[in-house]
Amino acid sequence: MTEEPEREIPVARQIVKRYENRSSSTYKSEDKLLEWDTSEFKRRKTVAVDNIGGAHQPVVIQSAPEILNNSALKQFGFREVGERWLPRNIHADYLYCAVDGGADTWPEDLGLIIKPERFATVCTKNAAATVLLTMQEYRSVEIPNDAVIFLQITPDEIPACIEEIPAEAILVLSSQEQYPLHRLRSAILELIHHNSRNPVVIKLDYHQLTDSEFLIAASIDLGALLLEGLCDGVWVDPPGEFALELIFSLLQATRTRITKTDFISCPSCGRTLFDLQETSAYIRARTAHLKGLKIAIMGCIVNGPGEMADADYGYVGSGRGRISLYRGKTIVKKNIKTEGAVDELVELIRQDGNWKEPENNFVNSDNRGAV
């Protein structure tokens, strides 16, 4: 919100461009499926299977390259420390490996999804192994009763096979449509109508899109379902650092999984007596790694305190060249000079025991594109 309004125009044009050549859809939702109230957030009730569904935050799944070695694991949010793998601030929760990987060791925080023909071999070596099945494979392949099953299914398959879906399966709801949102939503509402409590992971493929098109499409397709509480995980292709950062930015923006600092800012007006954009960028650069903290950056004392909502800390303009620092809604430093004020904000956070040093490999994904 701190940017000039005209900078929103290119984004708006990209959104319009996505739908310019869309033909009229013949798809119609059934009236019985329109019972999900989206006026306030509520999450679809599901059972917890492993760490997916129930009260767990949405998971992130990525597809592994054909050659999965120690070097390749680093692009999924892990760093090698001695003989161990440690997760970075954002990291994949599961990797789907279509072929045998060559990683010497496996991160404790990373699940493994494999094809059924490899399961018997891999599960003896890797306790994190789970299996991905189609409905046809589920009917014909023998899998141990205690195995965690990901069941890949399309919206069109659900009405015909909903009674066959095992209660303990994680559904991977996939679509190859260019505009999949409405069909995906209706498929999940069909599950609700039949009292299904299976967790749902949304799987979408954006291989044909540029990064900017990928950002717009994923924000529309996945953002809506996350805001409506209708999915328990996200799996997008192509995989990689850009996709990982984008998905975690979406999770942060929808408040469904917090992995970095939450910033609240006003759009600025004539009462703002400091450079709000420059100051906001500087504060973000210094504090973006503080997971879970809310920091408000407000232009003036008139509306700033009221607009800060439930921020943990506030940086509020109080006069020309002056700002006040807040802890919650309480002023703790009044009318201090803007020079060095960000240092004082950091020191305040440090005194409260909420500061930690950023990792050397911390990436502030806010700089990769607004969601």
Secondary structure, 3 states (H helix, E strand, C coil): CCCCHHHHHHHHHHHHHHHCCCCCCCCCCCHHHCCCCCCCCCCCCCCCECCECCCCCCEEEEECCCCCCHHHHHHHCEEEECCEEEECCCCCCEEEECCCCCCCCCCCCCEEEECHHHHHHHCCCCCCEEEEEEHHHHHHCCCCCCCCEEEEECCCCHHHHCCCCCCCCEEEEEECCCCCHHHHHHHHHHHHHCCCCCCEEEEEECCCCCHHHHHHHHHHHHHHHHHCCCCCEEEEECCCHHHHHHHHHHHHHCCCCCCCCEEEECCCCCCCCCCHHHHHHHHHHHHCCCCCCEEEEECCCCCHHHHCCCCCEEEEEEECCEEEEEECCEEEEEEEECCCHHHHHHHHHHHCCCCCCCCCCCCCHHHHCCC
